[in-house]
Amino acid sequence: MVTIGAAEALSKLADLLDRVEAGEEVTITRDGKPIARLTPAPKEAPAEKAIEEMSPEEAFQELLKLREHMTLGGIDWRDLRDEGRR
């Protein structure tokens, strides 16, 4: 990890960005105290296929995947249904 003062970081920003892009971390200090850290951005996930481009079966499978992560916060759906019927 590289440590550099704020004033020097301003004058060498392009070089620092190149180093960060190459995978290094840079800590920027002011009066000897760390104030910021430059780290490489996470690699972007491949773009997901837009729902409009999917076949009906693919879209349905995506909805099923989403459903796995959805909850009602511990509330049973039957209780909600019954409450709505009152």
Rosetta constraint file for C-alpha pairs under 8 A:
AtomPair CA 1 CA 24 HARMONIC 6.23 0.50
AtomPair CA 1 CA 25 HARMONIC 5.12 0.50
AtomPair CA 1 CA 26 HARMONIC 5.80 0.50
AtomPair CA 1 CA 27 HARMONIC 7.32 0.50
AtomPair CA 2 CA 24 HARMONIC 7.53 0.50
AtomPair CA 2 CA 25 HARMONIC 6.38 0.50
AtomPair CA 2 CA 26 HARMONIC 4.70 0.50
AtomPair CA 2 CA 27 HARMONIC 6.11 0.50
AtomPair CA 3 CA 26 HARMONIC 5.76 0.50
AtomPair CA 3 CA 27 HARMONIC 4.66 0.50
AtomPair CA 3 CA 28 HARMONIC 5.90 0.50
AtomPair CA 3 CA 29 HARMONIC 7.14 0.50
AtomPair CA 4 CA 8 HARMONIC 6.66 0.50
AtomPair CA 4 CA 9 HARMONIC 6.21 0.50
AtomPair CA 4 CA 26 HARMONIC 7.38 0.50
AtomPair CA 4 CA 27 HARMONIC 6.30 0.50
AtomPair CA 4 CA 28 HARMONIC 5.08 0.50
AtomPair CA 4 CA 29 HARMONIC 6.07 0.50
AtomPair CA 5 CA 9 HARMONIC 6.03 0.50
AtomPair CA 5 CA 28 HARMONIC 5.51 0.50
AtomPair CA 5 CA 29 HARMONIC 4.70 0.50
AtomPair CA 5 CA 30 HARMONIC 5.87 0.50
AtomPair CA 5 CA 31 HARMONIC 7.78 0.50
AtomPair CA 5 CA 32 HARMONIC 7.39 0.50
AtomPair CA 6 CA 10 HARMONIC 6.34 0.50
AtomPair CA 6 CA 28 HARMONIC 5.69 0.50
AtomPair CA 6 CA 29 HARMONIC 5.66 0.50
AtomPair CA 6 CA 30 HARMONIC 5.73 0.50
AtomPair CA 7 CA 11 HARMONIC 6.78 0.50
AtomPair CA 8 CA 12 HARMONIC 6.20 0.50
AtomPair CA 9 CA 13 HARMONIC 5.50 0.50
AtomPair CA 9 CA 16 HARMONIC 7.39 0.50
AtomPair CA 9 CA 28 HARMONIC 7.04 0.50
AtomPair CA 12 CA 16 HARMONIC 6.19 0.50
AtomPair CA 13 CA 17 HARMONIC 6.08 0.50
AtomPair CA 14 CA 18 HARMONIC 6.33 0.50
AtomPair CA 15 CA 19 HARMONIC 6.36 0.50
AtomPair CA 16 CA 20 HARMONIC 6.19 0.50
AtomPair CA 16 CA 26 HARMONIC 7.35 0.50
AtomPair CA 17 CA 21 HARMONIC 6.01 0.50
AtomPair CA 18 CA 22 HARMONIC 6.27 0.50
AtomPair CA 19 CA 23 HARMONIC 6.58 0.50
AtomPair CA 19 CA 24 HARMONIC 5.61 0.50
AtomPair CA 19 CA 25 HARMONIC 7.81 0.50
AtomPair CA 20 CA 24 HARMONIC 4.65 0.50
AtomPair CA 20 CA 25 HARMONIC 5.78 0.50
AtomPair CA 20 CA 26 HARMONIC 7.02 0.50
AtomPair CA 20 CA 38 HARMONIC 6.84 0.50
AtomPair CA 20 CA 39 HARMONIC 5.98 0.50
AtomPair CA 20 CA 40 HARMONIC 5.37 0.50
AtomPair CA 21 CA 40 HARMONIC 5.76 0.50
AtomPair CA 22 CA 40 HARMONIC 7.86 0.50
AtomPair CA 23 CA 39 HARMONIC 7.58 0.50
AtomPair CA 23 CA 40 HARMONIC 5.86 0.50
AtomPair CA 24 CA 39 HARMONIC 6.93 0.50
AtomPair CA 24 CA 40 HARMONIC 7.20 0.50
AtomPair CA 25 CA 37 HARMONIC 6.99 0.50
AtomPair CA 25 CA 38 HARMONIC 5.69 0.50
AtomPair CA 25 CA 39 HARMONIC 4.83 0.50
AtomPair CA 25 CA 40 HARMONIC 7.08 0.50
AtomPair CA 26 CA 37 HARMONIC 5.55 0.50
AtomPair CA 26 CA 38 HARMONIC 4.99 0.50
AtomPair CA 26 CA 39 HARMONIC 6.68 0.50
AtomPair CA 27 CA 34 HARMONIC 6.45 0.50
AtomPair CA 27 CA 35 HARMONIC 7.59 0.50
AtomPair CA 27 CA 36 HARMONIC 5.85 0.50
AtomPair CA 27 CA 37 HARMONIC 4.38 0.50
AtomPair CA 27 CA 38 HARMONIC 6.36 0.50
AtomPair CA 28 CA 34 HARMONIC 5.79 0.50
AtomPair CA 28 CA 35 HARMONIC 5.91 0.50
AtomPair CA 28 CA 36 HARMONIC 5.14 0.50
AtomPair CA 28 CA 37 HARMONIC 6.00 0.50
AtomPair CA 28 CA 38 HARMONIC 7.87 0.50
AtomPair CA 29 CA 33 HARMONIC 5.02 0.50
AtomPair CA 29 CA 34 HARMONIC 4.20 0.50
AtomPair CA 29 CA 35 HARMONIC 5.32 0.50
AtomPair CA 29 CA 36 HARMONIC 6.97 0.50
AtomPair CA 30 CA 34 HARMONIC 6.50 0.50
AtomPair CA 30 CA 35 HARMONIC 6.50 0.50
AtomPair CA 49 CA 53 HARMONIC 6.56 0.50
AtomPair CA 49 CA 54 HARMONIC 7.09 0.50
AtomPair CA 50 CA 54 HARMONIC 6.83 0.50
AtomPair CA 51 CA 59 HARMONIC 6.19 0.50
AtomPair CA 54 CA 58 HARMONIC 5.59 0.50
AtomPair CA 54 CA 59 HARMONIC 5.76 0.50
AtomPair CA 55 CA 59 HARMONIC 6.21 0.50
AtomPair CA 56 CA 60 HARMONIC 6.12 0.50
AtomPair CA 57 CA 61 HARMONIC 6.25 0.50
AtomPair CA 58 CA 62 HARMONIC 6.29 0.50
AtomPair CA 59 CA 63 HARMONIC 6.32 0.50
AtomPair CA 60 CA 64 HARMONIC 6.32 0.50
AtomPair CA 61 CA 65 HARMONIC 6.35 0.50
AtomPair CA 62 CA 66 HARMONIC 6.32 0.50
AtomPair CA 63 CA 67 HARMONIC 6.15 0.50
AtomPair CA 64 CA 68 HARMONIC 6.60 0.50
AtomPair CA 65 CA 69 HARMONIC 7.41 0.50
AtomPair CA 66 CA 70 HARMONIC 6.82 0.50
AtomPair CA 72 CA 76 HARMONIC 7.16 0.50
AtomPair CA 72 CA 77 HARMONIC 7.57 0.50
AtomPair CA 75 CA 79 HARMONIC 7.21 0.50
AtomPair CA 75 CA 80 HARMONIC 7.67 0.50
AtomPair CA 76 CA 80 HARMONIC 6.79 0.50
AtomPair CA 77 CA 81 HARMONIC 6.19 0.50
AtomPair CA 78 CA 82 HARMONIC 6.05 0.50
AtomPair CA 79 CA 83 HARMONIC 6.02 0.50
AtomPair CA 80 CA 84 HARMONIC 6.23 0.50
AtomPair CA 81 CA 85 HARMONIC 6.46 0.50
AtomPair CA 82 CA 86 HARMONIC 6.67 0.50
